[in-house]
Amino acid sequence: MSILPTIRDDNGNTLVGHGTELFTTRYSGVDTSGRAIALAIDVKGVLVHIEGSAEVARLTGTVSGSEPARFTQDGLTVEHLPLVKQSGETLLTVAAASGAVNVSVLAWR
């Protein structure tokens, strides 16, 4: 018996683990009205990082079209969200509590 349930896509195919490729992107200036996060690829899971001010690394995925995602030591990371979404579907909506924030997204397919 698996510890985590086996995720399946709309066709019933099993999606084991995170996937084999990583896509990265960044949204800057996300304000209090929010921003829908929708990617141009099918995904099996995402990690969302709300950036702080002290950048420690830039990560770029292996999927064509990936943009550098910036990780900060004083940011907030929403750990792996195991979800299956088709290209263009909204994964989640992010909004700043006040002012504006930058958001980096890592997505596995």
PyRosetta script that sets phi, psi and omega in degrees:
from pyrosetta import init, pose_from_sequence

init()
pose = pose_from_sequence("MSILPTIRDDNGNTLVGHGTELFTTRYSGVDTSGRAIALAIDVKGVLVHIEGSAEVARLTGTVSGSEPARFTQDGLTVEHLPLVKQSGETLLTVAAASGAVNVSVLAWR")
pose.set_psi(1, 132.4)
pose.set_omega(1, 179.0)
pose.set_phi(2, -73.8)
pose.set_psi(2, 152.1)
pose.set_omega(2, 173.8)
pose.set_phi(3, -74.3)
pose.set_psi(3, -44.9)
pose.set_omega(3, 176.8)
pose.set_phi(4, -98.9)
pose.set_psi(4, 146.0)
pose.set_omega(4, 177.3)
pose.set_phi(5, -67.0)
pose.set_psi(5, 151.0)
pose.set_omega(5, 177.6)
pose.set_phi(6, -77.6)
pose.set_psi(6, 123.5)
pose.set_omega(6, -179.4)
pose.set_phi(7, -84.2)
pose.set_psi(7, 140.0)
pose.set_omega(7, 178.9)
pose.set_phi(8, -125.0)
pose.set_psi(8, 145.8)
pose.set_omega(8, 176.3)
pose.set_phi(9, -82.1)
pose.set_psi(9, -177.5)
pose.set_omega(9, -177.5)
pose.set_phi(10, -62.1)
pose.set_psi(10, -20.4)
pose.set_omega(10, 179.0)
pose.set_phi(11, -91.6)
pose.set_psi(11, 0.4)
pose.set_omega(11, -179.9)
pose.set_phi(12, 87.2)
pose.set_psi(12, 2.0)
pose.set_omega(12, 179.0)
pose.set_phi(13, -74.6)
pose.set_psi(13, 138.2)
pose.set_omega(13, -179.6)
pose.set_phi(14, -72.0)
pose.set_psi(14, 141.4)
pose.set_omega(14, 178.4)
pose.set_phi(15, -120.1)
pose.set_psi(15, 92.5)
pose.set_omega(15, -174.3)
pose.set_phi(16, -86.2)
pose.set_psi(16, 135.3)
pose.set_omega(16, 176.7)
pose.set_phi(17, 68.5)
pose.set_psi(17, -151.7)
pose.set_omega(17, -176.3)
pose.set_phi(18, -88.3)
pose.set_psi(18, -20.0)
pose.set_omega(18, -172.1)
pose.set_phi(19, 114.6)
pose.set_psi(19, -179.4)
pose.set_omega(19, -174.4)
pose.set_phi(20, -111.1)
pose.set_psi(20, -9.7)
pose.set_omega(20, -179.5)
pose.set_phi(21, -130.6)
pose.set_psi(21, 151.6)
pose.set_omega(21, -178.4)
pose.set_phi(22, -117.1)
pose.set_psi(22, 131.8)
pose.set_omega(22, 175.5)
pose.set_phi(23, -114.9)
pose.set_psi(23, 134.8)
pose.set_omega(23, 179.1)
pose.set_phi(24, -125.8)
pose.set_psi(24, 145.4)
pose.set_omega(24, 175.9)
pose.set_phi(25, -154.9)
pose.set_psi(25, 169.6)
pose.set_omega(25, -176.3)
pose.set_phi(26, -142.3)
pose.set_psi(26, 137.7)
pose.set_omega(26, 176.2)
pose.set_phi(27, -115.6)
pose.set_psi(27, 122.4)
pose.set_omega(27, 179.9)
pose.set_phi(28, -106.3)
pose.set_psi(28, 151.3)
pose.set_omega(28, 176.7)
pose.set_phi(29, 67.9)
pose.set_psi(29, 37.0)
pose.set_omega(29, 176.8)
pose.set_phi(30, -74.7)
pose.set_psi(30, 118.8)
pose.set_omega(30, -175.1)
pose.set_phi(31, -102.4)
pose.set_psi(31, -166.4)
pose.set_omega(31, -175.1)
pose.set_phi(32, -71.3)
pose.set_psi(32, -16.7)
pose.set_omega(32, 177.6)
pose.set_phi(33, -78.3)
pose.set_psi(33, -15.8)
pose.set_omega(33, 174.0)
pose.set_phi(34, 90.9)
pose.set_psi(34, 164.9)
pose.set_omega(34, -179.7)
pose.set_phi(35, -142.6)
pose.set_psi(35, 125.0)
pose.set_omega(35, 175.7)
pose.set_phi(36, -74.6)
pose.set_psi(36, 129.5)
pose.set_omega(36, 178.1)
pose.set_phi(37, -96.1)
pose.set_psi(37, 111.7)
pose.set_omega(37, 177.3)
pose.set_phi(38, -135.3)
pose.set_psi(38, 128.9)
pose.set_omega(38, -176.0)
pose.set_phi(39, -104.2)
pose.set_psi(39, 158.8)
pose.set_omega(39, -178.0)
pose.set_phi(40, -86.6)
pose.set_psi(40, 15.4)
pose.set_omega(40, 179.1)
pose.set_phi(41, -135.7)
pose.set_psi(41, 159.0)
pose.set_omega(41, 171.0)
pose.set_phi(42, -72.4)
pose.set_psi(42, 140.3)
pose.set_omega(42, -179.5)
pose.set_phi(43, -130.5)
pose.set_psi(43, 155.6)
pose.set_omega(43, 178.0)
pose.set_phi(44, -112.2)
pose.set_psi(44, -9.8)
pose.set_omega(44, 179.9)
pose.set_phi(45, 179.6)
pose.set_psi(45, 153.6)
pose.set_omega(45, 179.0)
pose.set_phi(46, -137.2)
pose.set_psi(46, 158.3)
pose.set_omega(46, 170.9)
pose.set_phi(47, -128.1)
pose.set_psi(47, 130.9)
pose.set_omega(47, -177.2)
pose.set_phi(48, -116.2)
pose.set_psi(48, 130.9)
pose.set_omega(48, 179.1)
pose.set_phi(49, -122.1)
pose.set_psi(49, 117.5)
pose.set_omega(49, 173.6)
pose.set_phi(50, -85.2)
pose.set_psi(50, 114.3)
pose.set_omega(50, -172.2)
pose.set_phi(51, -70.3)
pose.set_psi(51, 144.9)
pose.set_omega(51, 170.1)
pose.set_phi(52, -100.7)
pose.set_psi(52, -152.4)
pose.set_omega(52, -176.4)
pose.set_phi(53, -103.6)
pose.set_psi(53, -19.1)
pose.set_omega(53, -176.1)
pose.set_phi(54, -100.4)
pose.set_psi(54, 89.9)
pose.set_omega(54, -177.9)
pose.set_phi(55, -69.6)
pose.set_psi(55, 135.8)
pose.set_omega(55, 179.1)
pose.set_phi(56, -118.7)
pose.set_psi(56, -21.9)
pose.set_omega(56, -179.3)
pose.set_phi(57, -162.5)
pose.set_psi(57, 154.5)
pose.set_omega(57, 172.2)
pose.set_phi(58, -121.6)
pose.set_psi(58, 128.5)
pose.set_omega(58, -178.2)
pose.set_phi(59, -116.5)
pose.set_psi(59, 135.3)
pose.set_omega(59, 176.9)
pose.set_phi(60, -124.5)
pose.set_psi(60, 128.5)
pose.set_omega(60, -176.2)
pose.set_phi(61, -72.6)
pose.set_psi(61, 173.9)
pose.set_omega(61, -178.1)
pose.set_phi(62, -90.7)
pose.set_psi(62, -14.1)
pose.set_omega(62, -179.7)
pose.set_phi(63, -80.0)
pose.set_psi(63, 135.6)
pose.set_omega(63, 178.4)
pose.set_phi(64, -54.8)
pose.set_psi(64, 136.2)
pose.set_omega(64, -178.5)
pose.set_phi(65, 94.3)
pose.set_psi(65, -2.9)
pose.set_omega(65, 178.1)
pose.set_phi(66, -64.7)
pose.set_psi(66, 141.4)
pose.set_omega(66, 175.5)
pose.set_phi(67, -114.0)
pose.set_psi(67, 152.7)
pose.set_omega(67, 179.6)
pose.set_phi(68, -59.4)
pose.set_psi(68, 128.5)
pose.set_omega(68, 172.2)
pose.set_phi(69, -96.2)
pose.set_psi(69, 137.8)
pose.set_omega(69, -176.5)
pose.set_phi(70, -107.9)
pose.set_psi(70, 128.2)
pose.set_omega(70, 177.1)
pose.set_phi(71, -108.1)
pose.set_psi(71, 138.9)
pose.set_omega(71, -176.9)
pose.set_phi(72, -123.9)
pose.set_psi(72, 148.9)
pose.set_omega(72, -178.9)
pose.set_phi(73, -75.0)
pose.set_psi(73, -20.1)
pose.set_omega(73, -179.5)
pose.set_phi(74, -110.1)
pose.set_psi(74, 20.7)
pose.set_omega(74, 178.1)
pose.set_phi(75, -92.5)
pose.set_psi(75, -175.3)
pose.set_omega(75, 179.6)
pose.set_phi(76, -122.9)
pose.set_psi(76, 127.7)
pose.set_omega(76, -179.1)
pose.set_phi(77, -112.3)
pose.set_psi(77, 127.4)
pose.set_omega(77, 170.8)
pose.set_phi(78, -90.2)
pose.set_psi(78, 111.1)
pose.set_omega(78, -174.8)
pose.set_phi(79, -58.5)
pose.set_psi(79, 175.9)
pose.set_omega(79, -175.0)
pose.set_phi(80, -46.4)
pose.set_psi(80, 123.2)
pose.set_omega(80, 174.7)
pose.set_phi(81, -104.0)
pose.set_psi(81, 108.7)
pose.set_omega(81, -177.9)
pose.set_phi(82, -79.1)
pose.set_psi(82, 92.3)
pose.set_omega(82, 179.5)
pose.set_phi(83, -133.0)
pose.set_psi(83, 155.2)
pose.set_omega(83, 178.4)
pose.set_phi(84, -118.0)
pose.set_psi(84, 119.0)
pose.set_omega(84, -179.4)
pose.set_phi(85, -135.0)
pose.set_psi(85, 142.6)
pose.set_omega(85, 176.0)
pose.set_phi(86, -77.8)
pose.set_psi(86, 160.6)
pose.set_omega(86, 176.3)
pose.set_phi(87, -53.3)
pose.set_psi(87, 132.2)
pose.set_omega(87, 177.4)
pose.set_phi(88, 86.7)
pose.set_psi(88, -12.3)
pose.set_omega(88, 178.3)
pose.set_phi(89, -77.4)
pose.set_psi(89, 143.6)
pose.set_omega(89, 178.1)
pose.set_phi(90, -69.4)
pose.set_psi(90, 126.0)
pose.set_omega(90, 177.7)
pose.set_phi(91, -83.0)
pose.set_psi(91, -44.0)
pose.set_omega(91, 179.7)
pose.set_phi(92, -170.6)
pose.set_psi(92, 168.8)
pose.set_omega(92, 175.5)
pose.set_phi(93, -117.0)
pose.set_psi(93, 131.5)
pose.set_omega(93, -179.5)
pose.set_phi(94, -113.4)
pose.set_psi(94, 137.1)
pose.set_omega(94, 176.4)
pose.set_phi(95, -137.7)
pose.set_psi(95, 144.9)
pose.set_omega(95, 175.9)
pose.set_phi(96, -77.0)
pose.set_psi(96, 145.7)
pose.set_omega(96, 176.4)
pose.set_phi(97, -67.1)
pose.set_psi(97, -37.5)
pose.set_omega(97, 174.2)
pose.set_phi(98, -158.3)
pose.set_psi(98, 154.7)
pose.set_omega(98, -179.0)
pose.set_phi(99, 67.1)
pose.set_psi(99, -135.8)
pose.set_omega(99, -179.6)
pose.set_phi(100, -143.2)
pose.set_psi(100, 151.8)
pose.set_omega(100, 178.4)
pose.set_phi(101, -132.0)
pose.set_psi(101, 161.9)
pose.set_omega(101, 172.2)
pose.set_phi(102, -105.0)
pose.set_psi(102, 142.8)
pose.set_omega(102, -175.5)
pose.set_phi(103, -128.1)
pose.set_psi(103, 126.2)
pose.set_omega(103, 174.4)
pose.set_phi(104, -106.9)
pose.set_psi(104, 139.1)
pose.set_omega(104, -176.6)
pose.set_phi(105, -126.1)
pose.set_psi(105, 132.5)
pose.set_omega(105, 170.7)
pose.set_phi(106, -112.8)
pose.set_psi(106, 130.3)
pose.set_omega(106, -178.1)
pose.set_phi(107, -131.9)
pose.set_psi(107, 136.7)
pose.set_omega(107, 179.0)
pose.set_phi(108, -103.0)
pose.set_psi(108, 139.5)
pose.set_omega(108, 173.2)
pose.set_phi(109, -130.9)
pose.dump_pdb("model.pdb")
